[in-house]
Amino acid sequence: MIITHLSYDIRSLRACSLTCYSWYIAAVHPLYYTLITPTYYWCRNKFLWPEPLRYMHKLGLLPLVKEFQVQIRSPIGTDGFSPELFNCRILRQFSALTNVQGLGIDCLDVHKFMPRIRRYFGQFLPTVRSLTLREPRGSRRQILYFIGLFQHLDDLKLYSVHSFQERPTGDLTLIPPFTPPLRGRLTMTRFGSMGFLKDMIDLFGGIRFRCMDLFEVDGMRLLLGACAETLEVLRLYPTDRRGKEISLDGMQVLADNSSASFSLGDIDLSQNRSLRALEVTASSVIGGEPEFLTRVLSTITSPAFSEVVVFYRDYTFPGVRGSPLFLDLSAFRMMSDADIVEQASKHHRRFELFREMHKVRGFQLVLCADVWDRVVEYTVQVLKQAVAVEKANGGFGGLFSEPLVVSTPRRSPPGITTTWSVDSCIPWTPL
């Protein structure tokens, strides 16, 4: 129980691991749960793997890693993450990663790994449940083939995918060896290829995601229609000016055309009969189209729908933005009277908008502090104070019950560039 409470406190976990052998056994698993390997090109284009990878292999700690991410920290031109970056030693270390459940790779050049791709990633195939690809390189079929290698894959994240290489000879015969379940969360950011989505649906016999997080995605309607029977949670961004879609009739001609667009207000959720929650970011509620959420809510016919979740990020709260570089809360400045008035005004405008939306469709409002773990208490307190002030002023007026305030702490603040670190996990979330 003690270790569970300290799962995000790396300093305390290290102290516990030095107490005795029993405490070491209890603390070592959460301590080395995540392995992030920023990779660099050094002098004369020499590629360097981080030294801690070798040390963890020497100490036998690599089998403890459950999340493995390769992040490219410097521009590498057109080379990408390819077999040229491996040697016998790196392959031995990779083979020791036998329990990885979350795999993330930047600039993966699938084309160069073919056809011996299992030699490099074979140890990941039986265990990976979550796959993250940022700017993958290769043809559509090659990337789908790579995704289809993971027979137990549930969560899929694709970032910054706009174009693909020309289809090589024999690409049409490249069939994924497995049909992954794909029953978890689909996250797409700056994705510009409807042809890829259509191929994914065809090759995998449909998709069955329960949650979707979509930002600047061409083919949003296609995804919503494909998951009409399974989608439960949808996260949208009202400020997204590029959530684009082209008509299915012209898909073959305009498969990768990013110039065809539609209004996000035209989203129709009437077919999604299992939808239970709609998620939005706090900053987008006021900054987006005022009637956006109202129009979307009016299309929902799911009898299970019950929640609108508003995510508040770190930068939403005064004093938090510049503080995650410090290890304690001493750097957080207290809100001045002007800050309190400004925050109260912003919350009031949001609550006012939700009151109008509740007239269209009843729901429970949930305010979620999606923040760095060390500032959870601070941010939750700010949100609860805003709810209390609004309630005291009669703001809810019986239209819906008092909003719930919950938290989803991150393991480390996003956007902080560091050297290699075992004890931090920088999540790849939509910008």
C-alpha positions as CSV (number, residue, x, y, z in Angstrom):
1,M,0.0,0.0,0.0
2,I,2.9,2.4,0.8
3,I,4.5,1.8,-2.6
4,T,1.1,2.3,-4.4
5,H,0.7,5.7,-2.8
6,L,4.3,6.6,-3.8
7,S,4.0,5.4,-7.4
8,Y,4.5,8.9,-8.8
9,D,7.1,10.1,-6.3
10,I,10.4,8.9,-7.8
11,R,12.6,10.3,-5.0
12,S,10.6,8.4,-2.3
13,L,10.7,5.2,-4.4
14,R,14.5,5.4,-4.7
15,A,14.7,5.8,-0.9
16,C,12.4,2.8,-0.4
17,S,14.5,0.7,-2.7
18,L,17.6,1.4,-0.5
19,T,15.9,0.4,2.7
20,C,16.2,-3.4,2.5
21,Y,15.8,-6.3,0.0
22,S,12.1,-6.6,0.6
23,W,11.5,-2.9,0.0
24,Y,13.7,-3.0,-3.1
25,I,11.6,-5.8,-4.6
26,A,8.4,-3.7,-3.9
27,A,9.8,-0.4,-5.3
28,V,11.8,-1.6,-8.3
29,H,8.8,-2.3,-10.5
30,P,7.1,1.2,-10.5
31,L,10.6,2.8,-10.4
32,Y,11.6,1.2,-13.8
33,Y,8.1,1.0,-15.3
34,T,8.9,3.5,-18.1
35,L,12.0,3.7,-20.3
36,I,12.4,6.8,-22.5
37,T,15.4,6.7,-24.8
38,P,16.0,10.1,-26.5
39,T,18.4,9.4,-29.4
40,Y,20.8,11.8,-31.0
41,Y,23.0,12.4,-34.0
42,W,26.3,13.5,-32.7
43,C,29.4,14.6,-34.5
44,R,29.7,13.6,-38.1
45,N,26.2,12.1,-38.1
46,K,27.1,9.4,-35.6
47,F,24.1,8.0,-34.0
48,L,24.3,7.5,-30.2
49,W,22.1,5.3,-28.1
50,P,21.8,6.4,-24.4
51,E,24.2,4.7,-22.0
52,P,21.5,3.9,-19.4
53,L,20.0,1.4,-21.9
54,R,23.3,-0.6,-21.6
55,Y,23.3,-0.3,-17.8
56,M,19.8,-1.5,-17.4
57,H,20.5,-4.5,-19.6
58,K,23.6,-5.3,-17.5
59,L,21.6,-5.1,-14.2
60,G,18.8,-7.2,-15.7
61,L,16.2,-4.4,-15.3
62,L,15.0,-4.3,-18.9
63,P,12.3,-7.1,-18.4
64,L,10.7,-4.8,-15.8
65,V,10.0,-2.1,-18.4
66,K,6.3,-1.8,-19.4
67,E,6.5,1.4,-21.4
68,F,9.3,1.9,-24.0
69,Q,9.6,5.1,-26.1
70,V,12.2,6.1,-28.6
71,Q,12.1,9.8,-29.0
72,I,14.2,11.5,-31.7
73,R,15.6,14.6,-30.1
74,S,17.5,16.1,-33.1
75,P,16.6,16.5,-36.8
76,I,17.7,13.4,-38.8
77,G,16.7,14.4,-42.3
78,T,15.2,11.6,-44.2
79,D,17.0,8.7,-42.4
80,G,14.4,8.1,-39.7
81,F,14.5,5.2,-37.2
82,S,15.9,2.4,-39.4
83,P,18.0,-0.8,-39.1
84,E,21.2,1.2,-39.6
85,L,20.9,2.4,-36.0
86,F,21.2,-1.2,-34.7
87,N,24.1,-3.5,-34.1
88,C,24.5,-6.8,-32.3
89,R,24.7,-5.2,-28.9
90,I,21.6,-3.1,-29.4
91,L,19.7,-6.1,-30.7
92,R,20.6,-8.1,-27.6
93,Q,19.3,-5.2,-25.4
94,F,16.1,-5.0,-27.4
95,S,15.5,-8.7,-27.0
96,A,15.5,-8.3,-23.2
97,L,12.4,-6.0,-23.4
98,T,10.1,-8.9,-23.1
99,N,7.2,-7.3,-21.1
100,V,6.6,-4.0,-22.9
101,Q,2.9,-3.1,-23.1
102,G,3.2,0.4,-24.4
103,L,5.5,1.1,-27.4
104,G,6.2,4.5,-28.9
105,I,8.6,5.3,-31.8
106,D,9.4,8.6,-33.6
107,C,10.1,8.7,-37.3
108,L,9.8,4.9,-37.7
109,D,10.9,4.0,-41.3
110,V,8.9,0.8,-41.8
111,H,10.1,0.5,-45.4
112,K,13.8,-0.1,-44.4
113,F,12.8,-2.7,-41.9
114,M,11.1,-4.9,-44.5
115,P,11.1,-7.8,-44.9
116,R,13.0,-8.7,-41.7
117,I,10.9,-6.6,-39.4
118,R,10.3,-9.4,-36.9
119,R,14.1,-9.6,-36.2
120,Y,14.0,-6.2,-34.6
121,F,10.5,-6.1,-33.1
122,G,9.6,-9.7,-32.5
123,Q,10.0,-9.5,-28.7
124,F,7.3,-6.8,-28.6
125,L,4.7,-8.6,-30.6
126,P,3.0,-10.8,-28.0
127,T,2.9,-8.1,-25.2
128,V,2.2,-4.7,-26.7
129,R,-1.2,-3.3,-26.0
130,S,-0.6,0.3,-26.9
131,L,1.3,1.6,-30.0
132,T,2.3,5.2,-30.6
133,L,3.8,6.4,-33.9
134,R,4.9,9.9,-34.6
135,E,5.6,10.8,-38.2
136,P,5.9,7.2,-39.4
137,R,7.5,6.6,-42.8
138,G,6.5,4.1,-45.5
139,S,3.5,3.3,-47.7
140,R,0.1,2.9,-46.2
141,R,0.2,-0.9,-46.5
142,Q,3.6,-1.1,-44.8
143,I,2.5,0.9,-41.8
144,L,-0.7,-1.1,-41.5
145,Y,1.3,-4.3,-41.8
146,F,3.5,-3.0,-38.9
147,I,0.3,-2.3,-36.8
148,G,-1.0,-5.7,-37.7
149,L,2.0,-7.4,-36.2
150,F,0.7,-6.8,-32.7
151,Q,-2.0,-9.4,-32.2
152,H,-3.2,-7.9,-28.8
153,L,-3.1,-4.2,-29.7
154,D,-6.0,-2.2,-28.2
155,D,-4.8,1.5,-28.2
156,L,-3.4,3.2,-31.3
157,K,-1.9,6.7,-31.4
158,L,-0.8,8.3,-34.7
159,Y,0.7,11.8,-34.8
160,S,1.6,14.1,-37.7
161,V,0.8,11.8,-40.6
162,H,0.1,13.8,-43.8
163,S,1.5,11.8,-46.7
164,F,3.0,8.4,-47.5
165,Q,5.7,7.0,-49.7
166,E,4.8,5.7,-53.2
167,R,3.4,2.2,-53.1
168,P,6.4,-0.2,-53.8
169,T,6.1,-3.3,-56.0
170,G,4.1,-6.0,-54.3
171,D,2.6,-3.6,-51.7
172,L,-0.9,-4.7,-52.5
173,T,-0.1,-8.3,-51.5
174,L,1.3,-7.1,-48.1
175,I,-1.4,-8.4,-45.7
176,P,-1.1,-7.9,-41.9
177,P,-0.5,-11.2,-40.2
178,F,-3.0,-10.5,-37.4
179,T,-6.2,-8.7,-36.9
180,P,-5.6,-6.7,-33.7
181,P,-8.6,-6.1,-31.4
182,L,-8.4,-2.3,-31.5
183,R,-10.9,-2.0,-28.8
184,G,-9.3,0.7,-26.6
185,R,-8.6,4.4,-27.5
186,L,-7.8,5.8,-30.9
187,T,-5.7,9.0,-30.8
188,M,-5.0,11.0,-34.0
189,T,-3.4,14.4,-34.3
190,R,-2.7,16.2,-37.5
191,F,-3.7,13.2,-39.6
192,G,-4.3,13.9,-43.3
193,S,-5.1,10.6,-45.1
194,M,-8.6,9.2,-45.5
195,G,-7.1,6.5,-47.8
196,F,-5.1,5.1,-44.8
197,L,-8.3,5.0,-42.7
198,K,-10.2,3.2,-45.4
199,D,-7.4,0.6,-45.8
200,M,-7.3,0.1,-42.0
201,I,-11.0,-0.6,-41.8
202,D,-10.9,-2.9,-44.8
203,L,-7.8,-4.9,-43.8
204,F,-8.8,-5.3,-40.2
205,G,-12.4,-6.1,-40.9
206,G,-13.6,-2.9,-39.2
207,I,-12.4,-1.0,-36.1
208,R,-14.0,-1.3,-32.7
209,F,-12.6,1.6,-30.6
210,R,-14.4,2.5,-27.5
211,C,-12.7,5.9,-27.1
212,M,-11.5,8.5,-29.7
213,D,-9.4,11.6,-29.3
214,L,-9.3,13.4,-32.7
215,F,-7.6,16.7,-33.6
216,E,-7.1,17.9,-37.1
217,V,-8.2,14.6,-38.7
218,D,-9.3,14.1,-42.3
219,G,-12.0,11.5,-42.2
220,M,-13.7,12.1,-38.9
221,R,-17.1,11.0,-40.2
222,L,-15.6,7.8,-41.5
223,L,-14.2,7.0,-38.1
224,L,-17.4,7.8,-36.3
225,G,-19.4,5.6,-38.7
226,A,-17.0,2.7,-38.4
227,C,-17.3,2.7,-34.6
228,A,-21.0,3.4,-34.6
229,E,-21.7,0.3,-32.4
230,T,-18.8,0.5,-30.0
231,L,-17.8,4.2,-29.4
232,E,-18.4,5.3,-25.8
233,V,-16.2,8.3,-25.3
234,L,-15.4,11.0,-27.9
235,R,-13.0,13.9,-27.3
236,L,-13.4,16.8,-29.7
237,Y,-11.7,20.2,-30.0
238,P,-14.1,23.1,-30.9
239,T,-11.2,25.3,-31.9
240,D,-10.0,22.7,-34.4
241,R,-10.2,24.5,-37.7
242,R,-9.0,21.5,-39.7
243,G,-11.2,18.6,-38.6
244,K,-11.8,17.8,-42.3
245,E,-13.8,15.3,-44.2
246,I,-14.4,14.6,-47.8
247,S,-17.5,12.9,-49.3
248,L,-17.3,9.1,-49.5
249,D,-18.3,9.2,-53.1
250,G,-15.1,11.0,-54.1
251,M,-12.8,9.2,-51.7
252,Q,-10.9,7.3,-54.4
253,V,-10.0,10.5,-56.2
254,L,-9.4,12.7,-53.2
255,A,-8.1,10.1,-50.8
256,D,-5.2,12.3,-49.6
257,N,-6.6,15.7,-50.4
258,S,-6.4,18.0,-47.4
259,S,-8.2,20.9,-49.1
260,A,-11.7,19.5,-48.8
261,S,-13.2,20.4,-45.5
262,F,-16.4,20.5,-43.5
263,S,-17.6,22.3,-40.5
264,L,-17.2,20.5,-37.2
265,G,-20.7,21.6,-36.4
266,D,-21.9,19.2,-39.0
267,I,-20.8,16.1,-37.0
268,D,-23.7,13.7,-36.6
269,L,-23.6,11.3,-33.6
270,S,-27.0,9.9,-34.1
271,Q,-25.6,6.5,-35.2
272,N,-23.3,6.1,-32.2
273,R,-25.8,4.3,-30.0
274,S,-23.3,3.4,-27.2
275,L,-21.9,7.0,-26.7
276,R,-21.9,7.9,-23.0
277,A,-19.5,10.8,-22.7
278,L,-18.3,13.8,-24.7
279,E,-14.9,15.3,-23.7
280,V,-13.6,18.8,-24.5
281,T,-10.8,21.0,-23.3
282,A,-11.5,23.9,-21.1
283,S,-9.6,26.4,-23.3
284,S,-11.6,25.4,-26.4
285,V,-15.0,25.8,-24.7
286,I,-14.8,29.6,-24.8
287,G,-12.4,29.9,-27.7
288,G,-14.3,27.7,-30.2
289,E,-17.6,28.3,-32.0
290,P,-20.1,29.3,-29.3
291,E,-22.8,27.0,-30.6
292,F,-20.5,24.1,-31.5
293,L,-21.2,21.9,-28.5
294,T,-24.9,22.7,-28.6
295,R,-25.2,21.5,-32.2
296,V,-23.2,18.3,-31.5
297,L,-25.3,17.5,-28.4
298,S,-28.5,17.9,-30.4
299,T,-27.4,15.0,-32.7
300,I,-26.8,12.5,-29.8
301,T,-29.5,9.9,-29.5
302,S,-27.7,7.3,-27.4
303,P,-29.7,6.3,-24.3
304,A,-26.4,5.8,-22.5
305,F,-25.2,9.4,-22.9
306,S,-24.8,11.0,-19.4
307,E,-21.6,13.0,-19.2
308,V,-19.8,16.1,-20.6
309,V,-16.2,16.0,-19.4
310,V,-14.1,19.3,-19.5
311,F,-10.3,18.8,-19.2
312,Y,-8.3,21.5,-17.5
313,R,-4.6,21.4,-18.4
314,D,-1.6,22.7,-16.4
315,Y,-1.5,26.1,-18.3
316,T,-5.1,26.8,-17.3
317,F,-4.2,27.6,-13.8
318,P,-2.2,30.7,-12.6
319,G,1.2,30.0,-11.2
320,V,1.4,26.4,-12.5
321,R,2.8,27.1,-16.0
322,G,6.3,28.0,-15.0
323,S,6.6,25.8,-12.0
324,P,7.0,22.1,-13.0
325,L,10.8,22.5,-13.3
326,F,10.9,22.6,-9.5
327,L,10.4,19.6,-7.2
328,D,8.2,21.3,-4.6
329,L,5.3,23.7,-4.5
330,S,7.3,26.6,-3.2
331,A,7.6,28.1,-6.7
332,F,3.8,28.4,-7.1
333,R,2.6,31.9,-6.6
334,M,-0.6,32.5,-4.8
335,M,-3.4,34.0,-6.9
336,S,-3.9,37.7,-6.5
337,D,-7.3,39.3,-6.2
338,A,-7.2,40.2,-9.9
339,D,-6.3,36.6,-10.8
340,I,-9.3,35.3,-8.7
341,V,-11.7,37.7,-10.4
342,E,-10.3,36.7,-13.9
343,Q,-10.7,33.0,-13.1
344,A,-14.2,33.5,-11.7
345,S,-15.2,35.3,-14.9
346,K,-13.8,32.5,-17.1
347,H,-15.6,29.8,-15.1
348,H,-18.8,31.7,-15.1
349,R,-18.8,32.0,-18.9
350,R,-18.2,28.3,-19.2
351,F,-20.9,27.4,-16.7
352,E,-23.2,29.8,-18.6
353,L,-22.5,27.9,-21.8
354,F,-23.2,24.5,-20.2
355,R,-26.5,25.8,-18.8
356,E,-27.6,26.6,-22.3
357,M,-26.4,23.2,-23.6
358,H,-28.3,21.4,-20.8
359,K,-31.5,22.7,-22.2
360,V,-30.8,20.7,-25.4
361,R,-29.6,17.5,-23.7
362,G,-29.4,16.6,-20.0
363,F,-26.0,15.5,-18.7
364,Q,-23.7,15.4,-15.7
365,L,-20.9,18.0,-15.9
366,V,-17.5,16.6,-14.9
367,L,-14.5,19.0,-14.4
368,C,-11.3,17.0,-14.8
369,A,-7.9,18.4,-13.6
370,D,-5.6,16.7,-16.1
371,V,-2.5,18.0,-14.5
372,W,1.0,17.2,-13.3
373,D,0.8,15.0,-10.2
374,R,2.5,17.4,-7.8
375,V,-0.1,20.1,-8.4
376,V,-3.2,18.0,-8.2
377,E,-4.3,19.3,-4.8
378,Y,-3.8,22.9,-6.0
379,T,-5.8,22.6,-9.2
380,V,-8.6,20.5,-7.7
381,Q,-9.0,23.2,-5.0
382,V,-9.2,25.9,-7.6
383,L,-11.9,24.0,-9.5
384,K,-13.9,23.3,-6.4
385,Q,-13.7,26.9,-5.4
386,A,-15.1,27.9,-8.8
387,V,-18.0,25.5,-8.4
388,A,-18.7,26.8,-4.8
389,V,-18.7,30.4,-6.0
390,E,-21.1,29.6,-8.9
391,K,-23.3,27.6,-6.6
392,A,-23.5,30.3,-4.0
393,N,-24.6,32.8,-6.7
394,G,-27.3,30.4,-7.8
395,G,-25.6,29.8,-11.1
396,F,-26.7,26.2,-11.6
397,G,-30.4,27.0,-11.1
398,G,-31.5,23.4,-10.9
399,L,-30.7,22.8,-14.5
400,F,-28.2,20.1,-13.7
401,S,-26.6,18.7,-10.5
402,E,-23.5,20.2,-9.1
403,P,-20.5,19.5,-11.3
404,L,-18.1,16.7,-10.2
405,V,-14.4,17.6,-9.8
406,V,-12.0,14.8,-10.5
407,S,-8.3,14.5,-11.3
408,T,-6.1,12.5,-13.7
409,P,-2.5,13.2,-12.6
410,R,0.3,12.9,-15.1
411,R,3.6,11.3,-14.2
412,S,5.5,14.3,-15.3
413,P,4.8,17.7,-16.8
414,P,4.5,17.8,-20.6
415,G,6.7,19.9,-22.8
416,I,9.9,19.6,-20.7
417,T,12.9,18.5,-22.7
418,T,15.3,16.4,-20.7
419,T,18.1,14.0,-21.3
420,W,17.5,10.3,-20.9
421,S,15.4,9.5,-17.8
422,V,14.1,6.3,-16.3
423,D,11.9,7.9,-13.8
424,S,9.7,10.2,-16.0
425,C,7.1,9.6,-18.6
426,I,6.4,12.5,-20.9
427,P,3.1,11.7,-22.6
428,W,2.6,12.4,-26.2
429,T,-0.7,14.3,-26.1
430,P,-2.3,16.5,-28.8
431,L,-0.9,20.0,-28.8
